């Protein structure tokens, strides 16, 4: 490799590494303080880089926040996307209630485990909910974690698997909110529910959420 090529490769690597470090620091600050209270000064100090570097790579605070959300969403897609895709390829998904129940149990588990493994993202979602999703609706990147599930629910309702009095638009909301709200509630009710760091309690919780969702959306005669 020519010296100029090595130098260019080194700069590219350093830039990528720098962005990761800044995003890690930003994710931590946004998770702890929320978007409104977070400051670029604090993120710069936490990352070890100056503000000019942050502005150079991300433009402004909203641009930085957008990249934090985008990265988390892409990681989430990697965790759950293959499962959704594999099930959608199964022709029996909207024909066989057993397959549909298995899909609900699997997607619930993967979303739940993803949120447990990424507590900062869960905190960011909590801040957004507390602030009525004000900043979320300003960012240029739009996480699309509901369209596939919504379309699936509409088709499953037409085929008679989903109960006829259930609105398919509520399907992705129910799955996301049940998993998110349950994790958030554990700290409050830990004396009664136990701790999520227990594999047994984690497994029981996932099963309970899945059962609630399954019995809430599937046609009762098929249960």
N, C-alpha and C positions, 0 to 999 in steps of 0.2 A: 504494500500500500504506500502511495506517495505521501510525503510529509504533510502536504496541504489536505489530503484526504483524511489522514489521521487526525489532524487538527479539527477539521469540520465534523468528523464523527464524534470527537471528544466534546465539542460544543453542543452537539445534538443530544448526547447522553446527559450532559450536565443540565441542560435546559429541561429535559424530561424529568430528571431527578428533582430539580428545583421545584417544578410544578407540583410534583407529588408531595413534597415536604410542605409546601404552602397550603395545598388542599387539605392535608392532614391537620395542620394547625387551624385552618379555617373551619373545618368540620367540628373540631373540638370546641372552638369558641362559639360558633353558631348553636351548637347543641346545648352548651351551658348557659348562654345568655339570650338566645333568640336573635333573629336578624336585627331588630330595632336597636337593641342595646350593644350589639357587637360593634367594635371599632377596628378600622384598618390598622391603627397603631398597635392594638393588642395582638392582632393576628401577625403583624410583622415581627413583633417581639417574640411571640411564641414560635414562629417559624425560623427565626434567626436571620431573616432577610429584611432589607429595608423596604419602605413603602413604594419606592419607585419601581422596584422589581415586581411587586404585586400589580401595580398599575400597568406595567409593561406587558405582563402576561394575561391579565384578566380585565383590564379596562377600568373597572370601578368595583365598589362593594357588591352591587347587584350582579355584575358579571362573574365575580368570584363565587357568590352564592349559587348562581346558576350552574356553574361547573361542579360545585359540591353536590347539588341535587342530581345533576346528570350522571356523575360518577356512581353515586349510590344506586340510582335507577338501573344503570347498566349492570352493576354487580347483582342487583336483584333479578334482572332478566336472565343472567347467567345461571342463577340458582334455580329459577322456576320456569324459565322459558322452554327448556327442553321437555319438561314434563307436560306442559300445556300442548306443545307441538306434537308430542308422541300420542297423546290422547286424542287430539283433533284428527290425527291420521287414522284413528280407529273408527271404522264405519259403525261399529256397535255402540259407540258412545251415546248417541242420541236415540238408540233403539233398545238397548238393554239397560234396565235400571240398576242392575248389579254393577255394570261397568261404570255407569254414571256415579253411583255411590262411591266406588273405588276412586274415581277421579276427584270427587269432593274431599275425601279423606286425605288423598295425596297432596293436593294443592294447599289444603289447610295446613298440613304438616310443614310443607316447604316454606310457606310464607311465615309461619310462626317461628320456625328455626332461623330463618334469615333475619327476622327482627330481633331475636334473642342474640344472635351473633353480631349484630350491628346496632348496639344500643344508642349510639350517637344519632343515627338516622331516625330512630324511633323518637328521640327527644326533639329532633328538628320537626318531625311531623306533629308532635304535641304542641310545640310553640306555634306552628302554623294554625292548628285548630284553635288555639287560644286567641290568636289574632285574626280569626275569621278568614284565613288563607289569603290575606291581603298581599303579602309578598309573593307567594306561590303564583298568584294570578298575574304577576308582573313579569315573571321570568320568560325568556324567549324559548327555553327548552320545555317541552310539554311531555312529562312522563305519561305514557298511554298504557296504564295497567288495567283498564276496564273494558276496552272495546271488544277484545276477543271473548271475554267472559260474558259480556252483554249479548253479543251475537249468538254465542253458544246457548245461553239461557232462553233466548227467543225461539231458537230452533227446537230445543228440548221441550219447551212448553207446547209448541205445535204438535210434537210427536206424542204428547201426553205424559212425559216423564215428570215434568215440573207441574205442580198443582196450578189449576186454571185461575185461582184467585190470587196468584202471586205475580207481582210486577217484575219482569225480567231486568228492568233498570236497577232494581234493588239487589240483584244477585251479586255483582262485584262489590257493592257497598257493604253488604252483609258479611261477606267473607273477609274483606279487609278490616272492617271495624270490629268484628268479633275477635279477631286475632290481636289487633292492636290494643283494644280496650282491656282485654283479659290480662295481657302482659303488664299494662300500666296499673291495673288494680292489685296486682300481687303484693307490691310493697305495702299498700294500705291495709290489706287483709292477710298479711303474712302469718299473723298469729293463728288464724283459722285455716288458711289454705296451705301453709308451709312455704318452702323456698324453692324457687325455680332452678336452683343449682343442683337439686336432687333429681337424678335421672328418672326415678319412679314417678315423682310428682309432675315432672315435665311431660312424661308420656301420658299420664292420666289426664292432664289438662288438654293436651292435643286431642285425645279421644273424645273428651267431653265437648269441646268446641265443634269437632267434626259431626258428632251426633246431633248437636243442636242445629247445625246448618242443614244436615241431611233431612232431619224431620221437619225442618221449617220450609224446605223448598220442594221436596219430592212429593208427588201425588200419594196421599195416604194409603190408597189401595195397593200401592206397589211396595210398601215398606214391609 
